[in-house]
């Protein structure tokens, strides 16, 4: 069953807010910018994570130094899963934050 447009936007909004909270609480020196549904996380070393919503596909997209990733929301498990690897968004973010910023963070609430 496909997500409704309203449900999709609610999920992305909640996910982006949770991400902002995690990065705010982490003590990392990051710049967060949320504009027009795009959340950009800029690390001190100049690398970025960019989260954008792709409404027609009902996907959350993530751009990182290592590439671009597309996530579908799994209603049954209440999580975002990569459409090519099935890796959870929370797991990928922990890995990417370590790779790009050299810091281990937990994203279990995503």
Buried (B, 14 or more C-beta within 10 A) or exposed (E): EEBEEEEBBEBBEEBBEBBBEBBEEBEBEBEEEBEEBBBBBBBEEEBBBBBBBBEEEBBBBBBBEEEEBBBBBEEEEEBBBBEEEEBBBBBBBBBBBEEBBEEEBEBEEB
